[in-house]
Amino acid sequence: MKESNYSQVSSIASLAGARSWSPPQVESNDRLPPFRLHFSITCPLTILLLITCVQLTILAQVESRSPKVFLLRANDLVATRQRINSSDKKTEVALSKLRVDAEKALNAGPFSVTTKTVTPPSGDKRDYMSQAPYFWPDPKSSTGLPYIRRDGERNPEIDKIDNHRVLDQMQAAVETLSLAYFFTHEEKYAAKASELLRTFFLNTATRMNPNLEYAQGIPGINTGRGIGLIETRGLTRVVDAIGLLRGAKTWSEADQRGMENWFDQFLRWMRESKNGKDESAAKNNHGTYYDVQVVSFALFLGQRELARKVLETAKQKRIALQIEPDGRQPLELTRTKAWSYSVGNLDGLMLLAQLGESVDVDLWNYATHDGRSIRKALNFLTPFAFGERKWTYQQLGQWPPQMLFSLIRRASEKYGDASFAASIAKLPPAEAADRSNLLSR
């Protein structure tokens, strides 16, 4: 039982004298009335029994308390934890894999944007910085400047600035550790997650400034673009991880307030800066993931009306604009990795639909008068994933049909008719060690 959760139990015990009580010594020639002897012995035992009952009640409340998460499903997480506590064998393999991942994460980091070897134009290494991945030196220029676009071809030069990689590593480690803490109650996982969060967001010397002024800059053209906001879409996982740390001894109220302050500043920058406004106006997947971030951060900060407004606007601004009546996503189909971008944008729209459940905005079932909808986009892609139709659009590199499988599984809880059930039946079963087995019922 965690001391931080049950301090009131200790207080009850102290007041009752339960920790120092011992049975009274009665001499053989004493004439203690039988009822007084009985009371003297049973009263402390009754108090101890009461304390135990209180402890069990508090434990049950903690176990059933839903975490403050928005993309993860709180009720499913609580149900999984209860199954784990009851030694449900169906969770053993996935939980074991999560433990292995969490043990590795205990040795991860610390992570900070200040570790890059270059300095942003601001002169402050705490400003996040990255380079546009699809831009290369111009072979016709003696200096290579300005760089030119080669869509879908990643320039390895971007790895010279490590901030994007460090951000991704931090997000993955914090998510893993927080889930491990939530399911196992082992404080070491929460302690490490807390350490990583403080280093990346809160400590003065190593924290990331809450802006992306210098993300995805193009050499010879600019020092940063709105498009760079796609690189922080994983911060939505950090928001949920913070919710999983609730109640941990190593996660303080000061930590919580510090993170809320950081996200408040970052959300304000997203909505007011030129880069943020540019990304909000993007019509393709960039606009989708901008909305995912704004809604997630707004919910984290208790700004429910802002979240609801963005979600309502997404019906026309994202779904109606991006999806054709037959389910095609033309802005993604023009890319050199058309399959990957089509699935990726649909993933973002489904994330928006999941977030919408927190404020009663139903994007799962929203459809325009001519049939544009999330489900229609999924129906368009499904035959290609199962090999029933040949993908005729461009797709550089590997063809990964399995990318769609997790989306089909997620949608299965929303679309339960016979036609969709047929698609579910075609899916290969998720591996026993897959983390998704812990995140859904």
N, C-alpha and C positions, 0 to 999 in steps of 0.2 A: 504494500500500500504506500502510495507516494505521500511524503510528509506535507508537500504543498497543498495537496488536495484534501487532506484530512486533519488539518491543524485543529479544527473544532473538536474532533474526537479526543485528541490529546488533552485539550482543555477540560472536557468533561471528566476524563479519567483523573486528572490532577485534582479537580474540585472534589471528586468523590473519595479521594485518598486511595484509589484502587492500586496505584503502583507501590504504595508503602504499607498496605494493609496486611496484617497477619492475624490469625485466629486468636481470640483472647485466651489467656492462661487462667484456668479455673482450678483452684486448690480443691483437694478431695473433701475438705470439711466445709466448703462453701455451700450455701443453699440458694443458688441462683434459680429463680423460677423457670420452669421449662419453657414458657413462651418467650422469656427474655433470652435464654440461651439459643433458642431456635432463630430468633430475630437477629441476634448478634452474628450468627454464622451465615445466615441466608441473605441478609441485606447486602453485604459486599458482593456476594455471588450474583445477586439480582442486578446490581449496578454493572458488574462485568458483562452480564448477559445483555443488558441494555446497550452498553457500549458496543458490543459485537454486532447487535442489530443495527445500530446507527452506522457502524462501519460498512456493513453489507449493503445498507440502503444507499449510502454515498457511493460505494463502488458501483452499484447497479446504475445509479444516475450518471456516473462518469462514463461507464461502458456504453450506455444508450444515447449519450449526448451527441448530437450531430455536429460534425466539424463545419466551420464556415468556409465552404468551398463552392466553386461556381461552375467549373468545367468538369471536375470530378462530381460524381453523384453521391451526396452525403449519406443517404439512406442505404445505398449499396455498400458503402465502406463500413458503416456500422454493422450491417448484416454479416459482412465477411469477418469482421473482428469477433462477433459473437460465435460464428462458426469455428473460428480458430480457437477460441477459448473453450469450446465444447469438443475440441480435438477431432473436428471433421476432417477425415482423411483426404477429401477432395481438394483441400487447400494446401496439403503438405508440400507437394512438389513446387508449386508456385511460390509458396512462402519460403521454402528452402533456397530457391534461386534468388529471391529478394534479399534474403539474409547474406548470401554470398556477395551480391552486388553492393550491399550496404557495408559489409566488412571492407571491401576494396575502397569504398568512398570514404571510410574513416582515415585513409591515408592520402586523400586527394587534397589538392590546393596547398596553401591558400590561393585564391584567385583574385586578381585585381587588374583593372584597366591600366594601371600605372606601370606594368611590367613591359610595355612596348618599348622598342628601342628608338622610335621616332617621337617627335613632339608635335602636337597639333598646332595649327596657326595661332591658337589662343595663348600658347606658351604653358598651358596647364595640362600635365599628363593625366589628370583625372578626367579630362574630357574623352569620351569614347571616340575612337577613330577606326575607320576601315576604308578599303578601296573597292571600287566597283568590280565585281568578279568577271564580267563579260567584256571588258575593255582591254585592248592590247596596243602596244606601240605601233604607230603608223610606219610601215616599211618605206613609205615614200618620203618620210621626213628625216632629216639628218639627226634630229634629237629624239625622234619617235613621238614627239608631241604635235598636236594633241592626240591622245589615245582614241582609237576607233572601236566601234562595237562589233563583236562577233557573238551573236546571241547563242546561249547554251554552251559556249566553250569557256571554261573557267581558266583564268590566267593564274598560274601558280605563284606569280609575283605577289598576289594578295596575302600570302602566308607570312610575308615579312612584317606585317602588322598583325599582332596576335589577338587583338581585342575581341573579334568575333568568335574565335575559337575558345578563348578564355570564358566568354559569356556563356557559350553553349555548355562547356564543361561544368561551370558553376551551377547552371540550371539543372543539369542532369543529376549531379551529385546531391544537391539540396532536395530535389524531388524524391530520389531514392531513399535518402536518409530519413526524410519526414514520413514517408510511407512506412518504412521499417519501424520507426518509433510508434506510429499510430497503431500498427498491428501487434507489436510485441511489448510495448511499454518500456523498452530498454532505453534508459536515459542517455546512454552513450551516443546513440544515434541523433537524438535531439541536440545534444551538446555540440556535436560536430556540425550539424546543419546550422545551428545558431552562430557558431564561429565563422562559418563561410559567409553567412548573410551579413554579419557585422563587418567583416573585412571588405566585402564588395560594395556595400551600400552605406554603412554608418561611420566607420572609423575615418577620422579627418584626413589622415595621410593617404589612405588607400581607396577611399570611396569613389564610386563613379558619380560624376556630376549628372544631375537629372536632365540631360538633353542629348540629342543626336545631331548636333550641328555639323559634325565632321564624319558622318557615316556615308559610306559608298561614294567617296569623292572620285572624280575622274581626272587623272593627271593631265594638265594642260587645259582643263576646262573649268573645273570647280573644286572646292574643298569639301563638299558634302551635298547631299540631295535628300529630298523627301523620301525617295525610294528606300533610303537606308533604314527607315522605320520597320521594314520587314524583318530586320535582324533582331529586333526585340520582341517578336511575337511570342517567344518562349517565356517571357516574363509573366505571362498568364499562368504558367505552371508554378512560378515562384509564389504568386498570390495564393494559389491553392495550398502550396507547401506550408506557408505561414499559418494557414487555417488548421493544418494537421498538427502543428506544434503547440497549439493551445493547451495549456495545462502543464506543459513541461517545466521542470524546475529551472532549467537553464535558459528559458525564453521569458524575459522579463517584460513588465509593462512598458519600461523605457524602450526596450527593443521594438515592441509592437508600435508604440507611438512614433519611433524613429522611422520605421518602414512606412507607416501611413503618411508621414510627412514627406518622405522621398517620393512616393507614388503620387501624392497630391501635387508636388512640384512638377513631376514628369508629365502628368496628365494635363496640367495647365500649359506646359510647353508644347505638348502635342496639339492642343487646340488653338494656341495663339501664335506660334512661330510660323514663319514662311514654309519651312520644311514640313511641319505638321499639316498645315493647310493644303500644301501640294499633295501630300499623301492621302488626305481625306478626299480630295477631288479625283483621285485615280479611279478609273472605271473597271479595272481588272482585279486580279487577286490582291494587289497591293491595297486597294481600297477596302476589300473584304477584311484583310488582317488588321488594317487600321481600326476598323469598327470593332473587331474582336478584342483588341487591346483596350480601346476606350471603354467598352462596356464592362469588361472584366475589372479594370482598375476602378471604374465608377462604383461598381457593386462592392468592391473591397473597401471603398471609402464611404459607403453608405449613401452615395449619390444616385438613388434609385430612379429619380425622374430623368436625369441625364441618360442613364442606361436605357430606360424605356423609350425615350425620344429617339435615340440612335437606332434602336431595334425597329421601331415603327417606320422610321425613314428607310431602313434597309429593305423593306418590302419592295419599294419602287427603285431605290437608288442602287441596290445590289441585285436582288433576285430578278426583278422585271427587266433590268437593264442588261444583265449578264447572260441570262438563259433564254434561248429561243423556245418557241412553242413545242418543238420536237425534242428539246432537252440539250441541244448543242450549246457549248459555251464558246462563241466565236472568237472572243478576245484571247482565249487560251489556246484555241486551235491554230492560231497564226504563229505560235511559238515553235521553235525548233525541237522542243520536247513537249509536244502537244498533249500527249497522254499524261505525263507527270504534272503538267500545269492544270489540266482539266480536273484531275483527281485532287490536286492540292487545293484548288479554289473551292471545289465542292466540300472538301474537308473543312475549310474555313467557314463556309455557309452553314454547315452542320454545327460547328462550334457556336456560331451566332444563335442557332436554334436552341442549342442546349442552354446558353446563357439566357435566352428569352424566357425559359421556364421559371427563372427566379423572379420575374416581374410580370408574369402572365401575358407575355406576347408570344403567340403561336406562329412561329416561322416554319415549323415542320409541315403544317397543313395549309400554309398560305399559297394561293395560286391566283394569277391574274385571270381576267376574263377569257384570254386565249390559251390558258393552260401552262404558263411559265411557272415553274415551281422547283423546289429542291428535289422532290421525288422524281419529277420528269428528267432532271439532269442525271440522277442516279440510274433511272431506267435506260437512258441513252447509253451510258457507259457499261452497264452490266453485261450485255452480250459479248462485248469485246474482252472483258475480264475472263469469261468462261470459254473463250475461243469459238464462240458461235458466229462471230463476225470478224472480218479482218480489218485491222486498224489501217486506214489509208492516209492518215495524216502523218506529218513528220515526227520522228522520235529519235533524236540522237542518242547513241549509246544503247544501254540495255532496255529491253522491253519488260517492264515489271507489272504484269497483270494483277499480282497479289496485292498491289497497293490499294486496290479497291475493296479487298475482303473485309478489312476492319470497318470500313464505312457501311458496308452492307449489314454487318453484325450490329453496329450501333443503330442503324435505321430499323432493324427488325422489331424493336420494341415500340416503334411509332407506326409502322405500317404492317398490320397483321393480317391482311387479306390473303386469299389463296394464291394469287399471282406472285406476291412477294414471298410467301412461304416456299414456293417452288425454287426461288433463287437461294433462299437460306439452305434448302436441302442439298444444293450443289456444292456448298462450301466445304472445304476440308476442315476437319476439327482443329481447333486451336491446340497447340502443343501444351502439355500439362504444366510446363514451367513458364508459360507465357504469363506476363504480369496482368494481362487483361482478365485472367481468371480470378484475380483478387479485387478488381475494380468494378465488376458487375456481378449480379446474382447468378 
